[in-house]
Amino acid sequence: MKPVDIERRVRQVAWPAPPADLRAKVLSAVPATSPAVSWSDRVWFSRAWRLAAVAAILILAVLESLSAPTRSPAVPASAQEVAEARFVDETARQAGLSPEAAAALARRVAAAQKTPGSAVVFGGLTLEDLGPRGEPR
C-alpha cells in the first residue's frame, strides 16, 4: 500500500457528528456576535485621526503665538525725558495732587511724549491748556 492510497482512505472516512449536548454547550459559551468597536478605539488606532489631532494642536500653538501681542523692547529714557517727568511730578504735587496722582500724571506725560500726536488729558485739562505755572489759561 502506498501513501497516496492511505491518504485517499483517510479523506473518505465519514467523521461522526458530535453529540447534541456537546454542540449546545460549545455554542452557548461563545458569543454569536463580536462586540462593537467603540469610538475611542477607532480614534486611537486610526493613523489619520492621530495625525489630525497632532496637526490641530500644532495649528492652535502657531495661532496662539501669532495672536500674542508683540512686545517691543523697552527703550531707555533719555535724561531730558527723566527731567521732564520729574518736573511734571513736582509741579503736580505743588499744585496739591496726591503723590499717586502726580506719579500717574508723570507716567502719562512720558507715554504721550513717546507717541507723537497724542495729548495728555488729566482732570479735563490738557497740558496745552496749562500756563507756565501750571495754572489754567
C-alpha positions as CSV (number, residue, x, y, z in Angstrom):
1,M,0.0,0.0,0.0
2,K,1.3,3.4,-1.0
3,P,1.0,6.6,1.0
4,V,-1.4,8.0,-1.7
5,D,-3.8,5.1,-1.0
6,I,-3.7,5.8,2.7
7,E,-4.4,9.5,2.3
8,R,-7.4,8.7,0.0
9,R,-8.9,6.3,2.5
10,V,-8.5,8.8,5.3
11,R,-10.2,11.5,3.3
12,Q,-13.1,9.2,2.6
13,V,-13.8,8.3,6.2
14,A,-17.0,9.9,7.5
15,W,-16.4,11.6,10.8
16,P,-19.1,11.1,13.4
17,A,-21.2,14.2,14.4
18,P,-20.7,15.5,17.9
19,P,-23.5,14.8,20.4
20,A,-26.2,17.4,20.7
21,D,-25.4,18.4,24.3
22,L,-21.7,19.0,23.5
23,R,-22.7,21.1,20.5
24,A,-25.1,23.2,22.6
25,K,-22.5,23.6,25.3
26,V,-19.9,24.9,22.8
27,L,-22.3,27.3,21.1
28,S,-23.5,28.7,24.4
29,A,-20.0,29.5,25.6
30,V,-19.0,31.6,22.5
31,P,-20.9,34.8,21.8
32,A,-22.7,34.8,18.5
33,T,-21.7,38.4,17.6
34,S,-18.5,40.3,18.1
35,P,-18.5,43.3,20.4
36,A,-18.9,46.7,18.7
37,V,-15.8,48.8,18.3
38,S,-16.1,51.9,20.4
39,W,-15.3,55.4,19.0
40,S,-12.3,55.8,21.3
41,D,-10.8,52.6,19.8
42,R,-11.4,53.8,16.3
43,V,-9.7,57.2,17.1
44,W,-6.8,55.7,19.0
45,F,-5.9,53.0,16.4
46,S,-6.5,55.2,13.3
47,R,-3.4,56.8,12.0
48,A,-5.4,59.5,10.2
49,W,-7.2,60.5,13.5
50,R,-3.9,60.7,15.4
51,L,-2.2,62.8,12.7
52,A,-5.3,65.1,12.6
53,A,-5.1,65.6,16.3
54,V,-1.4,66.4,16.2
55,A,-1.9,68.8,13.3
56,A,-4.8,70.6,15.2
57,I,-2.6,71.0,18.3
58,L,0.2,72.4,16.2
59,I,-2.1,74.8,14.4
60,L,-3.5,76.0,17.7
61,A,0.0,76.6,19.0
62,V,1.0,78.6,15.9
63,L,-2.2,80.7,16.0
64,E,-1.6,81.4,19.7
65,S,1.9,82.6,19.1
66,L,0.8,84.7,16.1
67,S,-2.1,86.3,18.0
68,A,0.0,87.2,21.1
69,P,0.8,90.9,21.3
70,T,4.3,91.7,20.3
71,R,6.3,93.4,23.0
72,S,8.8,96.0,21.8
73,P,12.0,96.2,23.8
74,A,11.9,98.9,26.4
75,V,13.7,102.0,25.2
76,P,15.7,103.6,27.9
77,A,14.5,107.0,28.8
78,S,16.8,109.9,28.0
79,A,18.0,112.4,30.6
80,Q,15.6,115.0,29.2
81,E,12.6,112.7,29.5
82,V,13.5,111.8,33.0
83,A,13.9,115.5,33.9
84,E,10.5,116.4,32.3
85,A,8.8,113.6,34.2
86,R,10.3,114.7,37.4
87,F,9.3,118.3,36.7
88,V,5.7,117.2,36.0
89,D,5.6,115.2,39.2
90,E,6.9,118.0,41.3
91,T,4.6,120.6,39.7
92,A,1.6,118.3,40.2
93,R,2.5,117.8,43.9
94,Q,2.9,121.6,44.4
95,A,-0.5,122.0,42.8
96,G,-2.0,119.9,45.5
97,L,-2.3,116.5,43.9
98,S,-1.7,113.3,45.9
99,P,1.7,111.6,45.3
100,E,-0.1,108.7,43.4
101,A,-2.0,111.1,41.1
102,A,1.2,113.1,40.5
103,A,3.1,109.9,39.6
104,A,0.3,108.8,37.3
105,L,0.3,112.2,35.5
106,A,4.1,112.0,35.1
107,R,3.7,108.5,33.5
108,R,1.0,109.7,31.2
109,V,3.1,112.6,30.1
110,A,6.1,110.4,29.4
111,A,3.9,108.0,27.4
112,A,2.4,110.8,25.4
113,Q,5.9,112.1,24.5
114,K,6.8,108.7,23.1
115,T,3.7,108.6,20.9
116,P,3.6,111.8,18.7
117,G,0.2,113.4,18.2
118,S,-1.4,112.4,21.5
119,A,-2.4,114.9,24.1
120,V,-2.5,114.1,27.8
121,V,-5.8,114.8,29.4
122,F,-5.9,115.0,33.2
123,G,-8.9,116.3,35.0
124,G,-10.5,117.6,31.8
125,L,-7.4,119.8,31.0
126,T,-4.6,119.1,28.6
127,L,-1.0,120.2,29.1
128,E,-1.5,122.8,26.3
129,D,-4.3,124.4,28.5
130,L,-1.9,125.0,31.4
131,G,0.2,128.1,31.6
132,P,3.9,128.3,32.7
133,R,3.0,128.0,36.4
134,G,0.6,125.1,35.9
135,E,-2.5,127.3,36.2
136,P,-5.3,127.1,33.6
137,R,-5.1,129.8,30.9
